[in-house]
Amino acid sequence: MRVRDFMRTNVIAVPSNTSIYDALKIMKENNIKRMPIVDGGKLVGIVTRRGLKEATPSKATTLSIYELNYLLSKMTVKDVMHKKVITIPSDFSFEAAAYTMHKYQIGGLPVVDGKKLVGFITSNDLFNVMVQMNGLDVEASRITVEVPDDKVNEALIKIAEIVNKHGAELKVISVMDLPQYLHKKHIIVRSVVTENIKKIVDDVNAEGFNVVSILEKTRFV
């Protein structure tokens, strides 16, 4: 899955000469926390609602309301925007986008092809994709199997065969490292089962693998 498949294309953006007052108003009205700044079709910066609020005079100021409004009308987003914007292209993979946001600890990324702003993604967009990729939007059962490092491939094949034998639909299967244990991994299996999950668990254990956790027929959303 590429970023272009789930990015928002109706991006709200303003030019750098927009007043802070107007920018804040636009962000509040559209319930957005981050807004790209675009001049002549080119991305030149980004502002956050928090950053704009911090740039406004403190409530403890001695300025009158008229003086405050005047200052706000004169200050533009160009004065406070972040000019070094972290962006990604639309052909980035979902995983690369998620890693970029995690690495830089940011909640939103402009999507730029060449110099043109073509979209925007947020952490909520990534969460939505993760829910769909992991089948969390359907009722399913989950088992967690602990296996030695050198048995992972064998276990993956056997578990898939067992799930299929019992007429269950395999939604997702993943492998997780266990830093607290040397030479062991967890295989997490989510499947839509037609029979009691216990039959699958019994067969997995019978193959010599250790089922350490069972979650039956759960729907999260």
C-alpha positions in Angstrom: 0.0 0.0 0.0 1.3 3.4 -1.0 0.8 6.8 0.6 -1.3 7.9 -2.4 -3.8 5.1 -1.5 -4.8 6.6 1.8 -3.6 10.3 1.9 -6.0 13.2 2.1 -6.1 15.1 -1.1 -8.4 17.9 -0.1 -5.6 19.7 1.7 -6.3 23.0 3.4 -3.4 25.3 2.9 -2.7 29.1 3.0 -0.1 31.4 1.6 2.7 32.8 3.9 1.2 36.3 4.0 -1.9 35.0 5.8 -2.4 36.6 9.2 -2.0 34.5 12.3 -5.6 35.5 13.3 -7.0 34.2 9.9 -4.9 31.1 10.1 -6.1 30.2 13.5 -9.7 30.8 12.5 -9.3 28.5 9.4 -7.8 25.8 11.6 -10.5 26.0 14.2 -13.3 26.0 11.7 -11.9 22.9 9.9 -10.8 21.2 13.1 -7.2 20.7 12.0 -4.0 20.8 14.0 -1.4 21.3 11.2 -1.6 23.4 8.0 0.8 23.6 5.1 1.9 27.0 3.8 2.0 27.2 0.0 3.3 30.1 -2.1 2.9 29.8 -5.9 2.0 26.2 -5.7 5.2 25.4 -3.7 5.3 24.2 -0.2 7.3 26.7 1.9 6.4 25.8 5.5 4.0 24.4 7.9 2.2 25.7 11.1 0.5 24.0 14.0 -2.4 25.4 15.9 -0.4 25.1 19.1 2.5 27.1 17.5 0.1 29.8 16.4 -1.4 30.2 19.8 2.0 30.4 21.4 2.9 33.2 19.0 0.0 35.3 20.1 0.3 37.8 23.0 -0.1 36.3 26.5 -3.4 36.9 28.4 -1.4 38.8 31.0 -0.5 41.5 28.4 -1.4 45.1 29.2 -2.5 45.7 25.6 -6.1 46.5 24.9 -8.3 44.3 22.8 -8.0 46.7 19.9 -4.2 46.6 20.1 -4.2 42.8 20.3 -6.4 42.5 17.2 -4.1 45.0 15.4 -1.0 43.0 16.2 -2.6 39.7 15.2 -3.7 41.2 11.9 -0.2 42.3 11.2 1.6 39.1 12.2 1.7 36.5 9.4 2.3 32.8 9.4 5.6 33.5 7.6 6.9 34.9 11.0 6.2 31.6 12.9 6.0 28.8 10.3 8.5 25.9 10.3 10.5 26.3 7.1 12.3 22.9 7.3 9.4 20.7 6.5 9.7 16.9 6.6 7.8 15.6 3.6 7.2 12.3 1.8 6.4 11.4 -1.8 3.1 9.8 -2.7 4.8 6.6 -3.8 6.2 6.0 -0.3 5.0 2.7 1.3 2.7 2.7 4.3 5.6 1.3 6.4 8.0 4.1 5.3 5.5 6.8 6.2 4.8 5.3 9.6 8.6 5.0 10.3 9.1 8.6 9.2 6.5 9.9 11.6 7.8 7.7 14.4 11.4 8.8 13.8 10.7 12.5 13.9 7.9 12.2 16.4 5.4 14.2 14.3 1.7 13.8 13.9 1.3 14.8 10.3 3.2 14.8 7.0 2.7 16.8 3.8 2.9 14.6 0.7 4.9 16.3 -2.1 5.6 15.1 -5.6 8.4 17.2 -7.1 7.6 20.6 -5.5 3.8 20.3 -5.6 1.8 19.5 -2.5 -0.5 16.7 -3.5 -1.8 15.4 -0.1 -1.4 15.2 3.6 -1.4 12.3 6.1 -1.9 12.2 9.9 -1.3 9.7 12.6 -5.0 9.0 12.5 -4.8 8.0 8.9 -2.0 5.6 9.7 -4.1 4.1 12.6 -7.0 3.6 10.2 -4.8 1.7 7.8 -3.4 -0.4 10.6 -6.9 -1.3 11.8 -7.8 -2.5 8.2 -4.4 -4.3 7.6 -4.7 -6.2 10.9 -8.4 -7.1 10.5 -9.3 -5.3 13.7 -12.5 -4.1 12.2 -14.0 -7.6 12.1 -14.7 -10.1 14.8 -11.8 -12.6 15.1 -9.8 -14.8 17.5 -6.2 -14.3 18.2 -3.6 -16.8 19.4 0.0 -16.0 20.3 2.6 -18.8 19.8 6.1 -18.7 21.3 8.7 -20.4 19.1 12.5 -20.7 19.0 14.2 -18.5 16.4 15.2 -21.5 14.3 11.6 -22.8 14.1 9.8 -19.7 12.9 9.5 -20.6 9.3 8.3 -24.2 10.1 5.8 -22.8 12.6 4.4 -20.3 10.1 3.7 -23.1 7.6 2.2 -25.5 10.2 0.0 -22.8 11.8 -1.4 -21.8 8.4 -2.1 -25.4 7.6 -3.9 -25.9 10.9 -6.0 -22.8 10.5 -7.0 -23.9 7.0 -7.8 -27.5 8.2 -10.4 -26.1 10.6 -12.1 -24.0 8.0 -11.0 -20.7 9.5 -10.1 -17.6 7.5 -6.6 -16.4 8.3 -6.8 -12.6 8.7 -3.2 -11.7 9.6 -0.1 -13.5 10.9 3.0 -11.7 12.1 6.2 -12.3 13.9 7.4 -10.3 16.9 10.9 -10.2 18.5 11.1 -10.8 22.2 14.0 -8.6 23.6 13.5 -10.1 27.0 14.1 -13.6 25.8 17.1 -14.8 23.8 16.4 -16.9 20.7 12.6 -16.8 20.9 9.9 -15.1 19.0 6.1 -14.7 19.2 3.9 -15.5 16.2 0.6 -13.6 16.4 -2.3 -15.2 14.5 -5.7 -13.5 13.9 -8.3 -15.6 12.2 -12.1 -15.7 11.8 -13.0 -19.1 13.1 -16.0 -21.3 12.3 -15.3 -23.6 15.3 -14.1 -23.2 18.8 -10.6 -21.8 18.8 -9.6 -24.5 21.2 -9.3 -27.0 18.3 -6.7 -24.9 16.6 -4.8 -24.3 19.8 -4.8 -28.1 20.6 -3.3 -28.8 17.1 -0.7 -26.1 17.4 0.4 -27.4 20.8 0.4 -30.9 19.4 3.0 -29.8 16.8 5.4 -28.9 19.6 4.8 -25.1 19.6 3.7 -23.2 22.7 0.5 -21.2 22.7 1.0 -18.6 25.3 -2.1 -16.4 24.8 -5.7 -16.9 23.5 -8.3 -14.2 22.7 -11.6 -15.6 21.5 -14.0 -13.9 19.0 -13.2 -10.2 19.8 -14.2 -7.1 17.9 -12.4 -3.9 18.7 -14.4 -1.4 16.6 
